[in-house]
Amino acid sequence: MKNKDFWPYLALLVTIFLTSLAALFLNLGTSASLVVVNLRLPRLLAALIGGAAVGVSGLLLQAALRNVVADPGIIGVSASANFFALAFGILFPSFYLGKIIAAFVADGLTIVLLFYFSQKISPDRLILAGLGLNAAFSALEEVTGQNGMSLATSNWTSSLTLVFLAVPLLAAATILAPSLTYLKFSDSKLQSWGLEAGKLRLGLLAIAAFLAAAATASLGPVSFLGILAPQLARLLDSKGKKNQLPLTLLAGSAILAEADTIGRLALGDLSATLLLAIVGGPVLIYLLIREGKA
């Protein structure tokens, strides 16, 4: 790697390092060591791993669905996982692992639906179908009257479970990362090269869904991060010469950890989800306008 190609990684790593220091050590009161070890460290770990998972999930969804506004938090993937996890928690409140399994099952079913729709309708209409799924599951979540997991409720159990689930999936995504380039071409072109576009797309959708399920079961739905992280990676790699998955992974970690730290320390404990929505909404509108002009 050339020196000039390393600076985006260095910038993101420095951001993560400084954010981690702020998240752990700023505004400490009494019993500082207990606060850092028992509260702030698992919360930071969840933000870093969860941010990476959601960011990479967004990148994979965008490649598989060929739409830069695909995001697990706005096309029903995260909402379905959260609803199934909440419903299972109501029925079996002491069985934490069951909530994880329910979230994975939900996202598996959602991805089957999205894959089916992807064969029938255009990418733009597919996003609308996803928005419909998201609205339906979000409404069902409201019916339960329950609050799901969030970064504020993170503990060592939820954070380490997230690490255990997300890290192997991120490794699998890294192995498949070179195939993201192929999906820029039409299915007929890929078939002429001897590649099965449908299987490749389904594999990417599956990994994206399970990454989103792992993050949602531990953090709750995190909308717009799946758009913001890949977009930041593309900005840092404006010429598109590098594999964008590592940059997206680091960008997702940096964005969620920074949003959580800023919201907690500077904005009266504003949740990272709300802060990302404030930033992500305008970004989504901009991308829709840009895609419409393309």
N, C-alpha and C positions, 0 to 999 in steps of 0.2 A: 504494500500500500504506500503510495506516495505521501510525502509530508502534508501537501496541501489537501489531500483527501481525508486526512485524519482529523482535521479541525472540527467538523460537525460532531464526531464522536466525543472529542475532548470537551467541546462546549456543553454537550448534554451530560457528560459524566461530572463535570465541575458543577453544573446546576443541581444535579442529584445530590452531590456531596454537600454543597452549601445548604440546600433545602433540608437535608437530613440533620445537619448540625442544628439548624434553627428549630426543626420539629422536635428534636430531642431535648435541647438544653435552654431555649429561651423561656422566660417567664416561669422559672421553677420556684416553687415556694418551699414549704417544709416537706420533710421526707422525700428529698429530691431523688435519691437513688431508687426508692420504691416507685415513684411516679414514672421515672425513665424506664425501668425494667418491666413493670407490670402494666403500664398504660400506654406510654408513648412508643416504645419499641415495637410491640406487636401491631400497633396502629400504623406506624411507618412501614413495617414489613408488608402489611396488607395493601397499603397504597402503592408501594413499589411493584409488588408482584401482580396485584390486581390491575394496576394501570398498564403494565406490560401485556397482560392477558387480553384486556379489552382493546387496546391499541392494535395488537396483532390480529385479533378477531375481526376488527373493522377492515384492516388491510386485506385479509383473506376473503371476506365477504365482497369487498369492492372488486377484487380480481375475478372471483367466481361469478358474480352477478353482472360484471361489466358496468358498474355504476359507482361513481365517486362519492355518492351520498348514502351508500349502504352503511348502516351502523347497527350493531346489535341492540342498542338502546332505543332505536326508533322504528325498527321493522319487525318487532314482536319477539325477537329471540330472547332478550333479557326479561321482558314482561312475562312471557310464558314460564320461564324458569322461576321467576320470583313468585308467581301465583301458585305453581305446583308446590314449591317449597313451603310457602305459607300455609297452603291447604293441608299438606302433610304434617306440618308443625302443629296445626290445630287438632288433628286426629291423634298424633303421637308426639306430644310435646317434649318428651325426654329422649327421643331417638334422633340425635343430631345427624348421624350419618344418613338416615333415611331422607332428610331434607335434601342432602346432596344428590342422592340417587334420584329423587323426584325431579330435581332441577335438570339433571342429565336426560332423564326420560322425556321431559317436556321439550327440551331443545332438540332432541332427536326427532320427535314428531314434527316440530316446527320446521326443521330443515327439510324433512321429507316433503312437507307441503310447499315450501319455497322452491325446492328442486323441481317438483312437479309443475308448479306455475312457471318456472323459468323455461320449461320446454314449450309452453303454450302462449306466453305473452311477452311483450317487449320489456327490456330492462326498466323503462320508466313506469310502465304499468305494474311491474313486479314490486317496485318500491311502494306504490299505492296499496297493493295487496298487503304488503308487510305493515304499512301504517294501519290498515284495517285490523290486522291481527293484534298489533300493539294496543290499539284502542280497546279491543274486546277484552284482552287479558288485563289491561289496566283497570277497566271497569269491574271485572270480576275480583281483582285485588281489593278494590274499594269496598265491595260487598262483604269481604271477610272481616273488615274492620280491624285488621291486624297491621302492625308495622314490621317490616322485614329487617334484615340485617343492614348495617351501615358501617362506615369507617369509625363512627363514634362508639359503636358497640363492639369493636374488634377486641379480641383477647387472644391469648396464645393458642387456644384450641382452634379457633376459626382461622387464624393466620397461618398456622402450620399445616392445617388441612388444605388451605389454598395453595401453599407452596408444594405440597405433596401432589396435588392434582394438576396444577398449572405448569410446573417446570417440565414434566415429560411431554405435555402437549406443546409447549413452546419449542422443545427440542425437535418434535415431529414437524412442526411448522417450519423450523429452520432447514430441515432436510428437504422439505418440499418447496422451499422458497424459489429455487431456480425455475420451477415450473410456472411461476406467476407470469413470467414473460410470455409464455406460450399463449395464455388466454387473451392477450391483446389481439390475436388473430382470430379469424372466423373459424367456426367448427369445421367447415368444409376444407379450409386450408390445413387445419391440424390433422384431419383425416387423411389428406394427401401425403402428409409426413409420417403416417403410421401411428398417430397419437389418438387415443380415445378421449375426446373432450369431455364427454358426459361423466366418465369415471373420475377424471382429473377434477372436474368441477365438484362432484359429489364428495370427493375426499377432502378438498379444501373447505367446503361447506361444513362437513362433519367436524373437522378440527376447530373451525371458527365457532361453531355452536357449542362445543364442549368447553372451549376456553371461556366463552361468555357465561356458560352455566356455572363453571367453577368460580368465576369472579362474582356473579350475581348471588350465588348461595352464601358467599362470605361477606359481600359488600352491599347487596341490593343492586337495583338497576343503576347503571352509570351511563346516562345518555350523552351523546355528542363526542365522547372521548374517542370512539372508533372512527370519527371523522377528523377530529383535531390532530391526533397523533400521526396518522398517515400524511395529512396535509403538511404538518411541520417537517416531517421527514422529506417530503418532496421539495419544500422550500430550501432545506439545507443541502439537498442534492438536486439543484435546479437543472443540471444537465442530464440527470437520469442515468449516470454511468455506474452507480453502485447498487448493490443489492439493498433494497429499501427496508427489508424486514428488520435487520439489526437496529437501524436508525429509528424505525417505528417502535420497536420494543423499548428502546431507551427514552424516546419521546413520550410514550405512554406512561412510563414510570415517573418521568420528570413532571409531566403536566398534572397527574393526579396527586402526587406528593406535594407539589407546590400549591395546588388549589386547596388541598386540605389544610396545609400549614398556614396559608394566608387567611383562609376563612376562619380558622380557629384562633389565630393570634391577633389579626388586624381587623376582622369584620364581625366581631361579637359572636364567634362560634357559628358562622354561616357554613352550612354543609357544602362539601365539595361538589355534590351533585347540582345544587342550585347555582353555584358559581360557574360551573361548566356550562349549564344551560344558558346563563346570561351571555357568556362568550360564544358558545357554540351555535346559538340561534342565528345571529348575524352571519356567521361563517357559512352555515347551511344555506341561507338565502343567497349569499354571494355565489356559492357553488352552483346553485340552481340557475341563477341568472347567467353565469358563465357557460354552463352546459347548454342553456337555451340558445346562446349566441353561436356556439360551436357548430 
